[in-house]
Amino acid sequence: MKLVVLERNSAGTDIDVSCFEKFGEVVCYPNTVANNTAERVKDADIIIANKAPMNETTLKDASNVKLICLFATGFDNVDLSYCKNRGIKVANVVNYCTATVAQHTLLLALALSEKIAFYDNYVKSGAYSAQDRFSNFDRTFYDLEGKTWGIVGMGTIGRRVAGLAQAFGCKVVFYSASGQSSCTDYERVEFDRLLQESDILSLHCPLSDRTRGLLNKDAFAKMKNTAILVNVARGPVVDTQALYDALVSGQIAGAGLDVLEQEPMAKDNPLAQIKDSTKLIITPHMAWASLESRTHLVEEVAKNIEAFLHGENRNVVNL
């Protein structure tokens, strides 16, 4: 049995992946892109991948492949129909990073709403030491209590964020992009109402035809000029140029992003021009990546492989 780990570093070099060795020969590559995927998987029985494309082009010469395990929940880069037709099972990992993504969502929202970057710089610049009063609150900030927190995508992460927001005294409303949400714990509203009422709007939805470009020019025009947007879902859910225009013009007050339309960030991304961290905070797609989450991710992939070898369909998404 040969296992090929295409993007070993996507789990972090501080995480031990030796648990895979009990299943057979393991070949690890730090990173893999489309150009070299096919060559690297041609002799594999099991592929462990993340962003590397898994489709007919990359798999047609990999005649031994029986299982693809993802270092991820999403399977945007996998042609599930092709794999099913080939008899290749695809297994993902669910709910491994719920706590840390929810935590990061609150971090971005709080940092922006309280203008933390301004006040940290105020102290470190020496301005605080030079003033003659004990306090400074030159940049207005507000309580979360009593505000409306809107959510797009009331799945596992959305529900965790909703609970945290409620603990801060927020009213929680949500929009179901699929229209199929079974959540009854919070008020479900139409998209326009979500935009109009949300003081903080956080995105936790998968990328689909319904959600691509969901936050666009028209959407931003309907939001409060005091509103804060947090995107920890997928970059293309937000129209980059429209967000830039909304921030620069003051249509919304701020945005916290952990995901972008192109990753790594394109050098010509207009958002790179906004240096004011009280208006925009961007983190490099790391909301999911706490030590605990990455450890759990590797452990879950190992369990998926073990189940497969025992004839079980654990977390298989293309049955």
LOLOGU-217151 format. One record per residue (C-alpha): x, y, z; chain; residue number from 1; residue in one letter. Coordinates in Angstrom, 2 decimals, always signed. Layout:
# LOLOGU-217151
       X       Y       Z unit pos code
       X       Y       Z    A NUM    a
...
***
This chain:
# LOLOGU-217151
       X       Y       Z unit pos code
   +0.00   +0.00   +0.00    A   1    m
   +1.45   +3.35   -1.07    A   2    k
   +0.21   +6.59   +0.45    A   3    l
   +1.11   +9.91   -1.16    A   4    v
   +0.74  +13.06   +0.92    A   5    v
   +0.67  +15.86   -1.64    A   6    l
   +0.65  +18.89   +0.67    A   7    e
   +2.23  +17.74   +3.88    A   8    r
   +3.02  +21.32   +4.99    A   9    n
   -0.64  +22.31   +4.80    A  10    s
   -1.07  +20.52   +8.13    A  11    a
   +1.97  +22.31   +9.55    A  12    g
   +5.50  +21.04  +10.01    A  13    t
   +4.96  +21.14  +13.77    A  14    d
   +2.37  +18.36  +13.46    A  15    i
   +3.50  +14.72  +13.43    A  16    d
   +2.12  +12.70  +10.50    A  17    v
   +3.92   +9.45  +11.29    A  18    s
   +0.52   +7.90  +12.11    A  19    c
   +0.11   +7.24   +8.38    A  20    f
   +3.11   +4.92   +8.29    A  21    e
   +1.17   +2.05   +9.86    A  22    k
   -0.86   +1.80   +6.67    A  23    f
   +2.06   +1.32   +4.28    A  24    g
   +4.78   +3.22   +2.43    A  25    e
   +4.33   +6.98   +2.82    A  26    v
   +5.73   +9.56   +0.41    A  27    v
   +5.36  +13.18   +1.51    A  28    c
   +5.71  +16.34   -0.56    A  29    y
   +5.84  +19.74   +1.18    A  30    p
   +3.49  +21.23   -1.43    A  31    n
   +2.03  +20.23   -4.77    A  32    t
   +0.51  +22.30   -7.57    A  33    v
   -1.49  +21.29  -10.64    A  34    a
   +1.56  +20.92  -12.87    A  35    n
   +3.16  +18.12  -10.88    A  36    n
   +0.14  +16.41   -9.34    A  37    t
   -0.32  +13.68  -11.97    A  38    a
   +3.31  +12.53  -11.80    A  39    e
   +3.29  +12.33   -8.03    A  40    r
   +0.08  +10.28   -7.69    A  41    v
   +0.51   +7.81  -10.56    A  42    k
   +1.61   +4.94   -8.27    A  43    d
   -0.51   +5.84   -5.24    A  44    a
   -3.13   +3.62   -3.63    A  45    d
   -4.26   +6.38   -1.26    A  46    i
   -3.84  +10.11   -1.85    A  47    i
   -3.90  +12.67   +0.95    A  48    i
   -4.49  +16.13   -0.52    A  49    a
   -5.80  +19.58   +0.28    A  50    n
   -5.82  +22.12   -2.57    A  51    k
   -4.15  +20.01   -5.28    A  52    a
   -6.69  +19.31   -8.04    A  53    p
   -8.18  +15.83   -8.06    A  54    m
   -9.76  +15.32  -11.48    A  55    n
   -9.43  +13.37  -14.71    A  56    e
   -6.33  +15.29  -15.77    A  57    t
   -4.44  +14.53  -12.58    A  58    t
   -5.83  +11.05  -11.91    A  59    l
   -6.20   +9.38  -15.31    A  60    k
   -2.83   +7.60  -15.05    A  61    d
   -3.24   +6.76  -11.37    A  62    a
   -4.74   +3.33  -11.91    A  63    s
   -4.23   +2.11   -8.34    A  64    n
   -5.95   +4.90   -6.47    A  65    v
   -8.79   +3.69   -4.26    A  66    k
   -9.16   +6.52   -1.76    A  67    l
   -8.57  +10.26   -1.64    A  68    i
   -8.43  +11.75   +1.85    A  69    c
   -8.69  +15.49   +2.24    A  70    l
   -6.85  +17.63   +4.76    A  71    f
  -10.01  +19.75   +4.66    A  72    a
  -13.78  +19.93   +5.00    A  73    t
  -14.38  +21.40   +1.55    A  74    g
  -13.91  +19.46   -1.66    A  75    f
  -13.92  +22.32   -4.19    A  76    d
  -10.81  +20.90   -5.87    A  77    n
  -12.19  +17.39   -6.35    A  78    v
  -14.24  +16.16   -9.30    A  79    d
  -16.55  +13.98   -7.24    A  80    l
  -18.42  +12.58  -10.26    A  81    s
  -15.22  +11.49  -11.96    A  82    y
  -13.97   +9.85   -8.79    A  83    c
  -17.27   +8.06   -8.28    A  84    k
  -17.21   +6.76  -11.85    A  85    n
  -13.69   +5.48  -11.25    A  86    r
  -14.68   +3.85   -7.96    A  87    g
  -12.40   +6.21   -6.03    A  88    i
  -13.83   +7.17   -2.66    A  89    k
  -13.30  +10.68   -1.34    A  90    v
  -13.30  +11.33   +2.41    A  91    a
  -13.18  +14.73   +4.08    A  92    n
  -12.89  +15.86   +7.71    A  93    v
  -15.78  +17.70   +9.29    A  94    v
  -16.02  +19.93  +12.35    A  95    n
  -12.33  +19.74  +13.21    A  96    y
  -11.86  +23.53  +13.41    A  97    c
  -15.22  +24.80  +14.62    A  98    t
  -13.90  +26.25  +17.86    A  99    a
  -10.94  +28.09  +16.37    A 100    t
  -12.83  +29.56  +13.39    A 101    v
  -15.54  +30.83  +15.71    A 102    a
  -12.85  +32.25  +18.00    A 103    q
  -11.20  +34.03  +15.06    A 104    h
  -14.54  +35.45  +13.95    A 105    t
  -15.01  +37.07  +17.35    A 106    l
  -11.39  +38.26  +17.34    A 107    l
  -11.84  +40.13  +14.06    A 108    l
  -15.19  +41.59  +15.04    A 109    a
  -13.98  +42.79  +18.43    A 110    l
  -10.68  +44.20  +17.14    A 111    a
  -12.50  +46.24  +14.52    A 112    l
  -15.41  +47.36  +16.66    A 113    s
  -13.14  +48.59  +19.48    A 114    e
  -10.50  +50.14  +17.16    A 115    k
   -7.81  +48.12  +18.94    A 116    i
   -5.14  +48.87  +16.31    A 117    a
   -5.53  +52.62  +16.88    A 118    f
   -5.31  +52.41  +20.66    A 119    y
   -2.38  +49.98  +20.64    A 120    d
   -0.48  +52.31  +18.32    A 121    n
   -1.51  +55.34  +20.41    A 122    y
   +0.19  +53.89  +23.46    A 123    v
   +3.27  +52.51  +21.67    A 124    k
   +3.83  +55.75  +19.74    A 125    s
   +4.35  +57.64  +23.01    A 126    g
   +1.21  +59.73  +22.58    A 127    a
   -0.40  +58.27  +25.68    A 128    y
   +2.64  +59.04  +27.85    A 129    s
   +2.61  +62.61  +26.54    A 130    a
   -1.01  +63.37  +27.42    A 131    q
   -2.15  +64.80  +30.74    A 132    d
   -5.27  +62.70  +31.34    A 133    r
   -5.55  +59.09  +32.45    A 134    f
   -7.66  +57.85  +29.53    A 135    s
   -8.08  +58.22  +25.80    A 136    n
  -11.12  +57.38  +23.71    A 137    f
  -10.63  +59.62  +20.68    A 138    d
  -11.96  +56.92  +18.36    A 139    r
  -15.56  +56.13  +19.19    A 140    t
  -16.44  +52.51  +19.84    A 141    f
  -19.61  +50.70  +20.86    A 142    y
  -20.90  +47.84  +23.00    A 143    d
  -21.84  +44.59  +21.29    A 144    l
  -24.73  +44.26  +23.72    A 145    e
  -27.96  +45.23  +22.03    A 146    g
  -26.51  +45.06  +18.52    A 147    k
  -27.72  +42.76  +15.75    A 148    t
  -25.29  +40.06  +14.60    A 149    w
  -26.20  +38.66  +11.19    A 150    g
  -24.93  +35.32   +9.94    A 151    i
  -24.84  +33.80   +6.47    A 152    v
  -24.56  +30.03   +6.83    A 153    g
  -26.01  +28.55  +10.01    A 154    m
  -24.01  +25.33   +9.97    A 155    g
  -21.78  +24.07  +12.78    A 156    t
  -19.50  +27.12  +12.76    A 157    i
  -22.35  +29.58  +12.25    A 158    g
  -24.18  +28.13  +15.24    A 159    r
  -21.06  +28.35  +17.41    A 160    r
  -20.60  +32.01  +16.44    A 161    v
  -24.28  +32.67  +17.10    A 162    a
  -23.89  +31.32  +20.63    A 163    g
  -20.84  +33.49  +21.27    A 164    l
  -22.57  +36.57  +19.86    A 165    a
  -25.59  +35.90  +22.02    A 166    q
  -23.32  +35.62  +25.06    A 167    a
  -22.19  +39.21  +24.34    A 168    f
  -25.83  +40.31  +24.35    A 169    g
  -26.36  +40.45  +20.58    A 170    c
  -29.59  +39.68  +18.79    A 171    k
  -28.78  +36.98  +16.22    A 172    v
  -30.48  +36.69  +12.83    A 173    v
  -29.41  +34.56   +9.89    A 174    f
  -29.89  +34.02   +6.19    A 175    y
  -29.87  +30.56   +4.62    A 176    s
  -28.23  +30.80   +1.20    A 177    a
  -29.37  +27.27   +0.34    A 178    s
  -32.86  +27.87   +1.67    A 179    g
  -32.67  +24.51   +3.43    A 180    q
  -31.56  +25.40   +6.95    A 181    s
  -33.30  +23.48   +9.71    A 182    s
  -32.13  +25.88  +12.43    A 183    c
  -34.96  +27.18  +14.61    A 184    t
  -32.85  +28.53  +17.49    A 185    d
  -32.42  +31.93  +15.80    A 186    y
  -34.59  +34.09  +13.57    A 187    e
  -34.21  +33.37   +9.88    A 188    r
  -34.60  +36.43   +7.62    A 189    v
  -34.39  +37.32   +3.96    A 190    e
  -31.08  +38.56   +2.63    A 191    f
  -32.09  +42.21   +2.23    A 192    d
  -33.27  +42.38   +5.82    A 193    r
  -30.06  +40.75   +7.01    A 194    l
  -28.06  +43.45   +5.22    A 195    l
  -30.21  +46.30   +6.49    A 196    q
  -30.28  +45.24  +10.16    A 197    e
  -26.86  +43.71  +10.83    A 198    s
  -24.35  +45.68  +12.89    A 199    d
  -21.92  +42.80  +12.45    A 200    i
  -22.31  +40.42   +9.53    A 201    l
  -20.25  +37.22   +9.52    A 202    s
  -20.00  +34.72   +6.67    A 203    l
  -19.82  +30.97   +7.34    A 204    h
  -21.32  +29.53   +4.16    A 205    c
  -19.78  +27.19   +1.57    A 206    p
  -18.90  +28.53   -1.87    A 207    l
  -21.59  +27.73   -4.41    A 208    s
  -23.36  +29.29   -7.36    A 209    d
  -25.73  +30.89   -4.83    A 210    r
  -23.00  +32.41   -2.66    A 211    t
  -20.36  +33.46   -5.20    A 212    r
  -20.28  +37.26   -5.18    A 213    g
  -23.12  +37.36   -2.64    A 214    l
  -21.61  +40.44   -0.99    A 215    l
  -21.43  +42.74   -4.00    A 216    n
  -21.96  +46.42   -4.79    A 217    k
  -25.71  +46.22   -4.35    A 218    d
  -25.39  +44.35   -1.06    A 219    a
  -22.96  +46.86   +0.46    A 220    f
  -25.27  +49.71   -0.54    A 221    a
  -27.97  +48.19   +1.70    A 222    k
  -25.77  +47.84   +4.80    A 223    m
  -25.41  +50.28   +7.67    A 224    k
  -22.46  +52.66   +7.40    A 225    n
  -21.52  +51.51  +10.91    A 226    t
  -21.58  +47.81   +9.98    A 227    a
  -18.63  +45.42  +10.16    A 228    i
  -18.23  +42.48   +7.77    A 229    l
  -16.31  +39.34   +8.77    A 230    v
  -15.53  +36.71   +6.13    A 231    n
  -14.10  +33.40   +7.36    A 232    v
  -15.96  +31.37   +4.72    A 233    a
  -14.56  +31.53   +1.18    A 234    r
  -12.98  +34.52   -0.54    A 235    g
  -15.20  +34.59   -3.64    A 236    p
  -18.33  +35.05   -1.51    A 237    v
  -17.26  +38.70   -1.38    A 238    v
  -16.64  +40.84   -4.46    A 239    d
  -13.18  +42.29   -3.77    A 240    t
  -13.55  +45.53   -5.73    A 241    q
  -17.00  +46.17   -4.28    A 242    a
  -15.64  +45.69   -0.76    A 243    l
  -12.75  +48.06   -1.44    A 244    y
  -15.15  +50.69   -2.75    A 245    d
  -17.48  +50.22   +0.24    A 246    a
  -14.64  +50.65   +2.73    A 247    l
  -13.07  +53.65   +1.01    A 248    v
  -16.40  +55.44   +0.53    A 249    s
  -17.58  +54.69   +4.07    A 250    g
  -20.55  +52.58   +3.02    A 251    q
  -19.51  +50.17   +5.78    A 252    i
  -17.27  +50.81   +8.76    A 253    a
  -14.90  +47.89   +8.55    A 254    g
  -14.09  +44.38   +7.39    A 255    a
  -12.17  +41.46   +8.82    A 256    g
  -11.08  +38.84   +6.29    A 257    l
   -9.35  +35.50   +6.66    A 258    d
  -10.07  +34.47   +3.07    A 259    v
   -9.59  +36.19   -0.29    A 260    l
  -10.68  +35.62   -3.88    A 261    e
   -7.11  +34.64   -4.77    A 262    q
   -4.77  +32.97   -2.28    A 263    e
   -2.03  +33.85   -1.62    A 264    p
   -3.16  +37.46   -1.94    A 265    m
   -2.67  +38.89   -5.42    A 266    a
   -0.20  +41.76   -5.55    A 267    k
   -2.75  +43.90   -7.39    A 268    d
   -5.56  +43.24   -4.90    A 269    n
   -7.00  +46.71   -4.22    A 270    p
   -7.50  +45.85   -0.55    A 271    l
   -3.72  +45.94   -0.12    A 272    a
   -3.96  +49.72   -0.47    A 273    q
   -5.93  +50.04   +2.78    A 274    i
   -3.35  +50.28   +5.58    A 275    k
   -5.73  +51.41   +8.32    A 276    d
   -6.26  +48.38  +10.57    A 277    s
   -9.23  +50.01  +12.28    A 278    t
  -10.98  +49.73   +8.92    A 279    k
   -9.59  +46.50   +7.48    A 280    l
   -7.83  +43.49   +8.99    A 281    i
   -6.69  +40.62   +6.76    A 282    i
   -5.24  +37.38   +8.10    A 283    t
   -3.63  +34.74   +5.82    A 284    p
   -6.30  +32.00   +5.82    A 285    h
   -5.30  +30.81   +9.28    A 286    m
   -8.57  +30.97  +11.23    A 287    a
   -8.80  +27.17  +11.06    A 288    w
   -5.18  +26.45  +11.96    A 289    a
   -4.80  +26.31  +15.73    A 290    s
   -2.46  +23.60  +16.99    A 291    l
   -5.42  +21.68  +18.35    A 292    e
   -7.34  +21.84  +15.06    A 293    s
   -4.43  +20.70  +12.93    A 294    r
   -3.65  +17.84  +15.29    A 295    t
   -7.28  +16.75  +15.18    A 296    h
   -7.28  +17.05  +11.37    A 297    l
   -4.40  +14.58  +10.96    A 298    v
   -5.93  +12.20  +13.48    A 299    e
   -9.25  +12.24  +11.63    A 300    e
   -7.60  +11.55   +8.26    A 301    v
   -5.87   +8.54   +9.83    A 302    a
   -9.24   +7.31  +11.12    A 303    k
  -10.75   +7.74   +7.65    A 304    n
   -7.99   +5.59   +6.16    A 305    i
   -8.31   +2.93   +8.83    A 306    e
  -12.08   +2.76   +8.35    A 307    a
  -11.66   +2.44   +4.58    A 308    f
   -9.25   -0.46   +5.00    A 309    l
  -11.88   -2.16   +7.17    A 310    h
  -14.54   -1.70   +4.50    A 311    g
  -16.26   +1.25   +6.19    A 312    e
  -17.30   +4.50   +4.49    A 313    n
  -16.28   +6.98   +7.18    A 314    r
  -16.79  +10.60   +6.00    A 315    n
  -17.00   +9.48   +2.35    A 316    v
  -18.67  +12.28   +0.38    A 317    v
  -19.21  +10.66   -3.02    A 318    n
  -21.12   +7.44   -2.34    A 319    l
***
